[in-house]
Amino acid sequence: MKAECYSEKIRLFFIRKTLLRWIIVCCFLMVHVALLANDGTYYTSGNQLLPLVETDIRVQREVLTLSWGEDGMAEVDVYYEFFNPEERKKVLMGFEANPPMYMDSLDRSGAHPYISDFTVEMNDKPLSVSTSVVKNDTLYVQNGMVCALNLFQYEIDEARSGNYLWNPQINDGIPISFVYHFSADFKPGVNVVRHRYRYLMCQSAYCRYELDYKLSPAMRWANHQIDDFTLRIQTRDVPLHFMMEDNLFSQAIPPRITGTGKWRRRTVLNGNRNDVARVCEYFLRDAVLEYRVRNYRPGAELYLFSADCTDMGVFTRPTDYYALRNRLGGYTEFPLTETLYRRVRNLPFALRGYIFKNKMLSDYFHSQWWYIPDQSYQPILEELTFEEQKWFDWFEEYAHSRLHH
């Protein structure tokens, strides 16, 4: 059985409980909630930099930039301005990373298996970052030090669960978390910290990606808010069609889109219940989406997810062309027709704005709210991403086997 993030995400998304994958107690305790089901894989989620000890330094400004592409890797780039009203001081800072649901191997250095290119710069100088695995049901910071597990005493359990490590000496498992930590030397006044990393996004049968980022740890700083907060989402190698729950800000503020893009508010339903939720839906092509708010006190965590699972307005019921784009052909209940085949194989080109000469295709894609024609775009298969070309080959073979039998 695979681990799933999606079905439980739907539950969290609609009932709006305070249960999160992390529950942080007393600013140092982090408990990971392990959720198991079918048809998906949870890898990790993003998080604010946070102080691992008490401090009177405040977050003066933050610019959170997110991007992702067809490879399923999210790139996170965070620009911070911290203000230190006191004398120069050192602060132990950290980045808490959720363990994955499954883990094939254990890096004895303590590095997370699905996080890469983790860097921190402070006042234009790179900082040395240590990685540790900690027991997450204890206070892992004691006397200003991170209490890391001795990973040579542990191994992965037979189920390859990433939530805990197996200790043969006690014949039991220990729940774990990953912590990236470093010592930051704050000078009086403004200090600039730049933080970057990449991680593999969550995947599921109905949702091609989900991207989490914890904003609430910003409340641990002295001002218990972000004085000036900017959320920026930008395209990379493919157009982006995604949604975000419409509760990130206390007021319903509109985003600014630079480049080619659209957005709208809508209601989506849970296909198994009568729960409803308000979301913002976005389509971006060679564009940047931006929200900016002052005196921001996070009341919710950031949760983005691909729109293919809700294109019909109902969770777990994607339209036929999105289901086939996600390679769900063997599990879908609809027959593949010639019309559907032509719609699906042209979806990557429609997302890029190709103007179809065929009336059936033109009428169909013009009926999709996200479609934005581009007079200059020409559909060249070799110019699609490597992942899209692989899918295209699979779909042609899949369609041939069903349309010619």
N, C-alpha and C positions, 0 to 999 in steps of 0.2 A: 504494500500500500504506500502510495506517495503521500508526502506532506502537502497540505493545502493551506494557502493563505486566503483564497478568494471567498469560499463559502462563509468562513468566519468573519471576513471583512464585511460581507453584506450584513451580517447580524450586527456587528459593531456600528456599521454605517447607518443603519435604520433605527436601532433602539437607543443609540447615542449614550451608551453607558460610559462610565469613566474607566472601565477596564481597558488597559493598553497592553501591548506586548511587553512594555516595561512598566513596572510599578516602582517608583522611587520613594523611599522612606528616609526621612531625616537627612535628605540631601546626599546620602552616600549609598543607600541600599538600593539595589536594582534587582528586581525579580522578573525573570522572563516567563511569560505565559505560553506554554507549548500547546499548539492547536493542531490536531491531526485530522485529516480527512482525505479526499481523493482529488486527483486531477490537477495538481499544482505543486509548485515548489517555492518555499519561502527562503530567501538567502540572508537578508539583513535589511536594516533601514538606516537613514541618516540621523544626525543629531547635532545640536548646538555644541560649541565648545563651552565648557562649564568649569567653574572653580571647584576644586576638590577640597578646599578649605575655605573658611569664612574670609570675606574680603569686603572693603568699602569701595572698591572700584566699580564703576558703572558702565553699562553699554551705551555709548553715546550715539553710535550709528552702526547699522548692519546692512550689507547688500548681499542677499542670497541669490546666487545665479545657478540655475539648473538647466541641464541639457541632456538629451538622450537621443539615441538613434536606433537603427534597425538591429544593431548587435546586442541590444538589451542592457547595455552598460549606461548607467547614469553617471554624469560628471557633475560634481558639486564644487563650487567655488564660492567661498564666503569671505567677504571683506568686512572687518570689524574696526571700529574706532572705540577704544576704551579710554575713559578719563580717570586718572588717579589723582585725587585731591590731596594726597599725603606725600610723604617723602618716598624715595625709591624703595621698592619692596619686591621680593620674590613671591610668586604665587604658583602653587602646584595646580596645573590645569589638566583637563582630560577630555577625552572623546569616548563615550560609552557606546559600544556596538553590539547590537543584538546577535546572538549566535544563530547559525542557520538551523533549519529543521533537520537537514542531513549533512554529514561531513564525511568525506571519503578518506581524509588523512588529517593528521595533527601536526601542525607546524610547531616544533618545540620552541621557536622564538616567541610564540604567543601571538603571531600575526593572524588576523582573520582570513579565512580561506577565500572570501569573496570581496575583499577590499584591497585595492591596489593604488599605487602612486600617492600615498598619503604623505603630505608635506605641510609644514607650518613655517611661516616667516613672521618675524616680529621686528618692526621698525627697519625693514629691508634686510634683515639678517636671518638666514635659515636657523631653525632650532632643531636640536637633537630630540627625536621622539622615541620613547620606549614603548614596547608592546607587552602586555601582560594578560594572562587569563586568571580571573579571580573567582572565588566561590561567591555566588551572588546572593546568598542568604545571610551574609555577614557584612559588617562595616569594613570595607576593604582598604580604607585609608586609616592608618594608625601612626601617630607621631610624625605626621607629614610624609609618610611613605606609603606606597601602594604595596599591599600584601599579596604578592603573586603566588600562584600555585607552582610547585615544582613539577613541571610537565613530564619529567622523566619517570615520575611515579604513576602516571596515568596513561590510559589508552582509550581508543574509541570502542564503544560497546558493539555487540554483534549486530544490532539494528542500525548502526551508523548514525545514531541520533546526535545532532549537534548541540542539543540542549544541555547535555551533561557529559562528563567523562567518567570512565570506569576505573576504579582503583582496586587492583587485585588484592592489595594488602588488607583492605577492609571488606572486600567482596561486595561492593556497593557503588552506586553512582553518585557523583557530586554535581549539582547544578552550577553552571558556569556563565560568565559574561566575559567579553573582550573589552579591554581598556587600553586606549592609546594615551599616554600621559607624558608631560614635559614640564620643565620649570621655566616660567616666564618672568623676566626681569622688567618690571614696570617702572619707568622713570616718572617723575612728577609731570602732570599734564596729560596730553593726548598721546596714546600709543596705538599704532596701527598693526593689526594682526591679519595675515592672509592665510587662509586655510583651504587646501584642495585635496580631493580624493576621488576615486572612482569605485563604484560597486555594482554588482549584478542585481538587477531588479527582480522582484517577485514575478512569477509567471503562473498562469492557470489555464484551464481549458477554455474558459469563456472570456478571459481577460489577458491580453497579450503582455501587459506589464502593469505593475503597480509601484508607485514611488512614495515612500514615507519619509518624513523629516520631522523630528521632534523640535518644536519651538518653545515648549514650556520651560526647559532648563534655563532660558534667559531670565526667568524670574528669580534665579538664585543669586544674581548679581545685586549690587547694593541698591540700585534704583528700582528693582523689581519690574523692569520694563525695558523696551528698546526705544530710546528717544526718537530715533529716525530709522524706520525699517523699510527696506525695498525688497520685494520679491520679483525676481527677473527670470523668465523662462524663454529660452531661445532654441531655435531649430538647429539641427546639425546636418545630417545627410539625407533625411527624409522629411516630408511634411508630417506634422504632429496633429492628431485628432484625439483629444483627451477631455476628461472631466475633473472637477474639483468640487467637493461639498461646499455649499454656499454658507459656511459659518465661520470662515477663517477670520473675518473682521467683524467688529461689533455693528458696523453699518454697511449696507449694501453699496459698496463703492465700485465704480466701473474701472476696468483695466485700460491701460494705454497700449495700443498695438502699433509697433513701427514695422512697416513692411506689409506683406500680403497676409491677411488673416481676418477671421470673424469670431464672434463669441455671442452667446445667448444664455439666458437663464431658463431652466426647465424643471419639470417634475419627473422623477423616475420612480418606478414601482419595483417592489420585490415580487418576483414571479410566484413565490410560494406563499406569500402573505399579502395582506392589504396595506403594508407599510409603505409610506411615501417619503420622499426626501427632495429637497430643493438642491439643485446642483448648477454649477456654471459649466457650460460646454464650450470648448475652444477648438478652432482649426487654425493652424499656423503653417505658412509656407514661406521659407526665407524671411522669417520675421522674429521679432522680439516682443514678448508680452511683459508688462510691468505693472505692479501695484506699489504704491508708496503711501505709508501712513506715519503719523507722528504719535509719540507717546503710546506705543503699541504694547499692550499687555495680552499676550497670547491666551485666548480662551479655548482654543482647539489646536490640534496638531495638523500639520499639512499632510494631506493625503490626495494624491493624484492617481488616476487610473485611465487606461485606454478606453475609448468610447465604443469599441467594437462590441462589448458585452451588453450595451444598453442602446444601441442604435435604434431599436424599436421602442425604446422607452421602458423596457422591462428587463430587469437583471436576469441573466442566464438564458436569454433568448435573443441571440444575435441574428441579424439578417443573414440570408443565405450566403451572400458574397463575403461577408466578414467571417462566417463560420468556415467557409472554404479557404479563406485567406489564413485562418488559424489552423489549417489542416485537420478540420473536424469532420471531413467528408465521411469517414467510416462510422461516425456516431450520429450523424444528422438523419432526420426522418424524411427529408424531401428528396425527390428524384432530381438528378442533374439533367436539365434540358439544354438545348442548344442556346436558347436565350440567356439562361442563367450562366452558361459557360462563357458567353461573350461579355456579359457584365463583369464577371469575376476576373477574367484575364485582362480586362482593361482598367480595373480599379487602380493599379499603381500609376497609370498614365492620367486617369481622371483626377487623382489627388494632386497631380502636378499641373493641372489646368488644360490638358489637351482638349481642343475643340473638335468634336466628333462630326464627321460628315454623314455617318449613318444616322438616320432619323430616330430609330429605336434607341440607340445608345445616347444620342444627344438629348432626347426627351427624358430618358431615365436619369442621367446624371444631372441634368438641369433641375430635376425634382428633388435632388439631395441638397439640404440647406448649406452644406459646407463647400459645394462646388463653386470654384472661382476660375472662370476661363482665362487662359493666357494665350494671346495671339501668337506669341513668339515660340511657344514650346512645341517641340517635335518629339514623338515617342520613339526613342531608340533603346532597345532592350539592353544593349551593352552598357548603357549609361546608368542603369539602375544599380542599386547596391548589390554587393556579393550575395547577401542573404536573400534579397528579392529575386535575384536571378536563380538561386537554388530553388526557391519556392515556385518560380515560374516553370522550371523543368519538372518539378514534382506534379504541378497541377496539370500540365499538358499530358503527362503519362496517366494521371488519375482520370482526367476527362476522356482520354482515348479509350480507356478500358471500360467506361460506362456508357459512352455515347455510341460505341460501335459494337455492342453485344446485344 
